[in-house]
Amino acid sequence: MEPSWRAVLSKEFDKEYFKKLEDFLEKEYQNFLCFPAESQVFSAFNHTPFEDVKVVILGQDPYHGIGQAHGLSFSVPDGIPLPPSLRNIFKELESDLKISTPKSGNLIRWADQGVLLLNAILSVRANEAGSHQQQGWEVFTDAVIECLSAKKEHLVFLLWGGYAKKKGSKIDKKKHLVLTSGHPSPLSANRGLWYGNSHFGKTNEYLKAKGKEQIAW
């Protein structure tokens, strides 16, 4: 993990829950096909050092299809077809900021600008959604969110869907901008809970007002 993150999260690695999580993951990766690759589990942190974080987009579970997950929430590597949620994210981006849907769903370009693409659970067994839930990842990522809320100022948290809203409930809204909407999945988007949230434009307006460089979405 990137050094600045390792420093601020050092206490978590020594806790009993994290040691149990490590044991669980070692067995899972040895015995099953799991995603993302072990080397990419902490990609969100490695691409967005702690001191560079400006925006947090919170996902839930990594994609569980072959070739999709690479450690960044909602993102897929170059050459992988856009999953439905990501396609809807790009549709809202086009509506909001007139940015045409890119050919690639690789969001590393966001991460490298300070957008922490954080999943609540950082690994999954192939073709088994939610298979690594309740093993310790949720505790760890809660600690990440609490650390960001306490130690930084003027972040933008984008919480899409009920799960993300609940997970972000302890964010200090006096210090940070918290934007919520329905999830970009087709089920939610088609019910009118996603489109029109204008989160990308609102994020940039807030960053500009706080003297921060805006995101080139």
C-alpha positions as CSV (number, residue, x, y, z in Angstrom):
1,M,0.0,0.0,0.0
2,E,1.1,3.5,-0.8
3,P,3.2,4.9,2.1
4,S,1.0,7.9,3.1
5,W,-2.0,5.6,3.5
6,R,0.0,3.0,5.3
7,A,1.1,5.7,7.8
8,V,-2.4,7.0,8.6
9,L,-4.0,3.4,8.7
10,S,-1.1,1.7,10.6
11,K,-3.2,0.9,13.7
12,E,-5.7,-1.0,11.6
13,F,-3.2,-3.5,10.3
14,D,-2.4,-4.6,13.9
15,K,-6.0,-5.2,14.9
16,E,-7.4,-8.7,15.3
17,Y,-10.0,-8.3,12.6
18,F,-7.4,-7.4,10.0
19,K,-5.3,-10.4,10.9
20,K,-8.3,-12.6,10.4
21,L,-9.1,-10.9,7.1
22,E,-5.5,-11.6,5.9
23,D,-5.8,-15.2,6.8
24,F,-9.2,-15.5,5.0
25,L,-7.8,-13.8,1.9
26,E,-4.8,-16.0,1.8
27,K,-6.9,-19.1,1.7
28,E,-9.4,-17.6,-0.8
29,Y,-6.8,-16.6,-3.3
30,Q,-5.0,-20.0,-2.9
31,N,-8.2,-22.0,-3.4
32,F,-10.4,-20.0,-5.7
33,L,-10.2,-17.5,-8.5
34,C,-10.7,-14.1,-6.9
35,F,-10.8,-10.5,-8.1
36,P,-9.0,-8.2,-8.4
37,A,-5.6,-9.7,-8.7
38,E,-3.8,-9.6,-5.3
39,S,-1.4,-7.0,-6.6
40,Q,-4.4,-4.7,-7.4
41,V,-6.4,-5.1,-4.1
42,F,-5.1,-1.7,-2.9
43,S,-5.1,0.1,-6.3
44,A,-7.4,2.8,-5.1
45,F,-4.9,3.8,-2.4
46,N,-1.9,3.4,-4.7
47,H,-3.3,5.7,-7.4
48,T,-4.6,8.3,-4.9
49,P,-2.2,9.0,-2.0
50,F,-3.8,10.3,1.2
51,E,-2.6,13.8,0.8
52,D,-4.0,14.0,-2.8
53,V,-7.6,12.9,-2.0
54,K,-10.1,15.5,-3.1
55,V,-13.2,13.4,-3.9
56,V,-14.4,10.0,-2.7
57,I,-16.7,7.8,-4.8
58,L,-17.9,4.9,-2.7
59,G,-18.8,1.6,-4.3
60,Q,-19.8,-1.7,-2.7
61,D,-18.4,-4.9,-4.2
62,P,-15.8,-5.4,-6.9
63,Y,-17.0,-6.7,-10.2
64,H,-17.0,-10.5,-10.1
65,G,-16.7,-11.2,-13.9
66,I,-13.4,-12.2,-15.5
67,G,-11.3,-9.2,-16.4
68,Q,-13.5,-6.5,-14.9
69,A,-12.2,-5.7,-11.4
70,H,-8.9,-3.9,-11.0
71,G,-9.2,-2.3,-7.6
72,L,-11.0,0.9,-8.4
73,S,-14.8,1.3,-7.7
74,F,-17.0,1.3,-10.9
75,S,-13.9,1.2,-13.1
76,V,-12.8,-1.5,-15.6
77,P,-9.5,-2.0,-17.5
78,D,-9.1,-0.8,-21.0
79,G,-10.7,-3.0,-23.6
80,I,-13.4,-4.4,-21.2
81,P,-17.1,-3.6,-22.2
82,L,-18.7,-0.9,-20.0
83,P,-20.8,-2.5,-17.2
84,P,-24.3,-1.1,-16.9
85,S,-23.7,1.1,-13.9
86,L,-20.6,2.7,-15.4
87,R,-22.5,3.3,-18.7
88,N,-25.1,5.2,-16.7
89,I,-22.4,7.2,-14.9
90,F,-21.1,8.3,-18.2
91,K,-24.6,9.2,-19.4
92,E,-25.0,11.5,-16.4
93,L,-21.6,12.9,-17.0
94,E,-22.6,13.8,-20.6
95,S,-25.8,15.3,-19.4
96,D,-24.2,17.3,-16.6
97,L,-20.9,18.5,-18.2
98,K,-21.4,17.7,-21.9
99,I,-18.5,15.2,-21.8
100,S,-19.0,12.4,-24.4
101,T,-19.0,8.8,-23.2
102,P,-15.4,7.6,-23.5
103,K,-14.5,4.4,-25.2
104,S,-12.7,3.0,-22.1
105,G,-14.2,2.5,-18.7
106,N,-10.8,2.8,-17.1
107,L,-11.1,5.5,-14.4
108,I,-7.4,5.6,-13.5
109,R,-7.4,9.1,-15.0
110,W,-9.8,10.2,-12.2
111,A,-7.9,8.4,-9.5
112,D,-4.7,10.1,-10.5
113,Q,-6.4,13.5,-10.1
114,G,-7.4,12.8,-6.5
115,V,-10.6,10.8,-6.8
116,L,-10.5,7.9,-4.4
117,L,-12.4,5.1,-6.1
118,L,-13.1,3.1,-2.9
119,N,-15.2,-0.1,-2.7
120,A,-16.5,-1.0,0.7
121,I,-15.3,-4.6,0.1
122,L,-12.0,-4.9,-1.8
123,S,-12.1,-8.4,-3.1
124,V,-14.6,-11.1,-4.3
125,R,-14.7,-14.7,-5.5
126,A,-15.2,-15.1,-9.2
127,N,-18.9,-15.1,-10.2
128,E,-20.0,-14.9,-6.6
129,A,-21.2,-11.4,-5.7
130,G,-20.8,-10.5,-2.1
131,S,-18.7,-13.6,-1.3
132,H,-16.1,-11.6,0.7
133,Q,-18.6,-9.7,2.7
134,Q,-18.5,-9.7,6.5
135,Q,-14.9,-10.8,6.6
136,G,-13.4,-7.5,7.8
137,W,-13.2,-5.4,4.7
138,E,-16.2,-3.3,5.9
139,V,-14.5,-2.5,9.2
140,F,-11.3,-1.5,7.3
141,T,-13.0,0.8,4.8
142,D,-15.1,2.4,7.6
143,A,-11.8,3.3,9.2
144,V,-10.6,4.8,5.9
145,I,-13.7,7.0,5.7
146,E,-13.5,8.1,9.3
147,C,-9.8,8.9,8.8
148,L,-10.5,11.0,5.8
149,S,-13.4,12.8,7.5
150,A,-11.3,13.6,10.6
151,K,-7.9,14.4,9.1
152,K,-8.8,16.3,6.0
153,E,-11.0,19.2,5.1
154,H,-13.2,20.2,2.1
155,L,-13.5,16.8,0.5
156,V,-16.4,15.8,-1.7
157,F,-18.0,12.4,-0.9
158,L,-20.3,11.0,-3.6
159,L,-22.6,8.4,-2.1
160,W,-24.8,6.6,-4.6
161,G,-27.5,4.3,-3.3
162,G,-28.6,3.2,0.1
163,Y,-25.6,1.2,1.0
164,A,-23.2,4.0,0.3
165,K,-25.4,6.5,2.2
166,K,-25.4,4.3,5.2
167,K,-21.7,3.7,5.1
168,G,-21.0,7.4,4.8
169,S,-23.3,8.4,7.7
170,K,-20.5,9.4,10.0
171,I,-18.8,11.8,7.6
172,D,-18.6,15.3,9.2
173,K,-20.8,17.4,6.9
174,K,-19.6,20.6,8.5
175,K,-16.1,20.0,7.0
176,H,-17.0,18.2,3.8
177,L,-19.6,18.2,1.0
178,V,-21.6,15.0,0.9
179,L,-23.7,14.5,-2.3
180,T,-26.2,11.6,-2.4
181,S,-28.5,10.1,-5.0
182,G,-29.8,6.8,-6.2
183,H,-27.3,4.2,-7.5
184,P,-26.4,4.3,-11.1
185,S,-27.4,0.7,-11.7
186,P,-30.2,0.3,-14.3
187,L,-32.7,-0.7,-11.6
188,S,-32.3,2.6,-9.7
189,A,-31.5,4.8,-12.7
190,N,-34.6,3.7,-14.6
191,R,-36.8,4.7,-11.6
192,G,-35.5,8.2,-11.9
193,L,-33.2,8.0,-8.9
194,W,-29.9,8.6,-10.7
195,Y,-30.2,10.9,-13.7
196,G,-30.1,14.6,-13.1
197,N,-28.1,14.6,-9.9
198,S,-25.4,16.8,-11.5
199,H,-22.8,15.5,-9.1
200,F,-19.9,16.0,-11.3
201,G,-20.6,19.7,-11.9
202,K,-21.4,20.3,-8.2
203,T,-18.1,18.6,-7.2
204,N,-16.1,20.9,-9.4
205,E,-18.0,24.0,-8.2
206,Y,-17.2,23.1,-4.6
207,L,-13.5,22.3,-5.3
208,K,-13.2,25.7,-7.2
209,A,-14.8,27.5,-4.3
210,K,-12.3,26.0,-1.9
211,G,-9.4,26.9,-4.1
212,K,-8.7,23.4,-5.3
213,E,-8.0,22.2,-8.8
214,Q,-11.2,20.8,-10.5
215,I,-11.4,17.3,-11.8
216,A,-11.1,16.8,-15.5
217,W,-13.8,14.2,-15.7
